Amino acid sequence: QYEKAASMLRKRDPPVVLAKVDAYDESNKELKDKYKVHGYPAIKIIRKGGSDVSAYGGPRDAEGIVEYLTRQVGPASLEIRSAVDASRSIGDKGVVLVGVFPEFAGIQYENFMAVANKMRTDYDFFHTSDASILPRGDLTVKGPLLRLFKPFDELFVDSQDFDDDAIKKFIEVSGFPTVVTFDADPTNHKFIERYYSTPSAKAMLFLRFSDDRVETFKSQMHEAARQLSGNNISFLIGDVSTADRAFEVVTLTSFSSFLLRIPRTNPLISIHAKLFSISGSKKVMFPSSSC
């Protein structure tokens, strides 16, 4: 799929160049470390001769790669003019930030566009002058207003702070799941990368996603994460089949300690956890077992 996309993008004017690197080759270790590659496949978007590097957050099929990268060389934010535009632009997968403005001018609009240009590889940006065509939230607002749409947690969040740093923080905080899901869905890759790279205590829980009671337990996990939101703990959940892969990127010095207390009344849970000390000098492993 990647090579197919490369051949299609090569014909574009100007062309978008796709390259590939064997990260298992020891001679490429320096390159892998430089771009902070933790899992495979990993795609990085490199601009300005390597001074601007960001993680690819789009689809992994050829057509999706072409569409995503074509967006990257176009305007940083696109205008939403109708309900059809809104439905097409604001899907149920990725995080989308929409700026609502009475007119496309002024300091708020300029700050919005500047942030959109800087963060466009990780998030989709759109702007509109008509909030009534948006799928969720107060449809009568005139703006300026930021509305972030997401397929998890509370589904949308509003902000009226248009300071550059405030917009970035709003996206990064509100656009990050309370509990990250470790799976093969490409839209989760950037969340997984950030989960591993964030300096915080890590709580990782793996259970059988095939069990019909799993949604109830996920809700309980989310509620626990919300209650502990001020304790600098990052939460991740995954199917037991992905546990070994999730731990492949773990180094003893990269994690603070975490503790999972699982009641024995939950037979759907399979414990597969590791405890890492803050110093990195101690590792305790709990083998997989049913409770």
Residue, then its C-alpha position, 0 to 999 in steps of 0.5 A: q500500500y505504501e509503495k502504491a501510494a508512493s507511485m501515485l504521489r510521485k506523479r503529483d506536481p509538485p511531487v511528494v516523496l515517500a521513502k522507506v527505512d529498515a529499522y531493524d538494520e543496526s546501521n539505521k539505529e541512529l536514524k530510528d532514535k533521532y525520529k523517536v520510532h517506538g513501533y512499526p510500521a512508523i511513518k514520519i512527515i519531514r519538512k524543511g530539510g528535516s528541521d520540521v518532523s511530525a508523526y503521520g496520523g492518517p490511514r494506511d491504505a494507498e488511497g488514504i495515504v495519498e488523500y492525507l498527504t495531499r491535504q498536508v500540502g494544501p491549506a492548513s484549514l478548510e472552510i465548512r460551508s454546508a451540513v454536507d461539508a460538515s458531515r464529510s469533514i467531521g467523521d467518527k474516527g479522528v480528532v477535528l478542531v473547527g473554528v467558528f468566526p463571524e468573519f475570517a479576519g482578526i487576531q483570533y482567526e490569525n492565531f487559529m490558522a497559525v496553530a493549524n499550520k503547525m499541528r496539521t499533521d496530527y489533527d484536522f482543522f476546519h473553519t466556518s461562519d455558520a455553527s448551525i451546520l455543525p453536528r454537535g454543540d450549541l448551533t446558535v453561537k456566532g464565535p469566535l469559538l473553538r469546537l473540538f470534535k472527537p470520537f471518544d469521551e464527551l464527543f465535543v469540547d468548546s473553548q474561547d481562548f485564542d492565545d497560541d499556546a492556549i489553542k495548542k494546549f486545548i487540542e493536546v489535552s481535550g484531544f487525548p483519550t482518558v484511556v488509550t486503546f492499544d490496537a491496530d487502528p491507525t487513528n490510535h497510533k498517535f495516541i499510543e506514541r504519546y502515551y509511551s513518550t509522556p513522562s508519567a506513571k503508566a497503568m496498562l490493563f489487558l482483558r479479553f475484548s471478545d467477552d460481552r461484558v467488556e464494555t461495562f469494565k471499560s466504563q469502570m476503567h474510564e471512570a477510575a481514570r477520570q477520578l485520578s486525572g490529577n495524579n499524572i497517571s496515563f491509562l492504556i487498555g488492550d486485548v490480551s492478545t496485544a499485551d506482548r507487543a505493547f511491552e516490546v517498547v518498554t524500557l525499565t528507565s522509561f516508566s514510573s511505577f503503577l499498581l493495578r488492583i483487580p477484584r476477583t469477581n471479574p473473571l473476564i479479566s486476564i492479568h498481564a501487567k508489569l510493575f516498573s520502579i521509578s529508578g528503573s532498577k526493579k521489574v516485577m512481572f505478573p504472568s497472565s492468569s484469569c481472576 
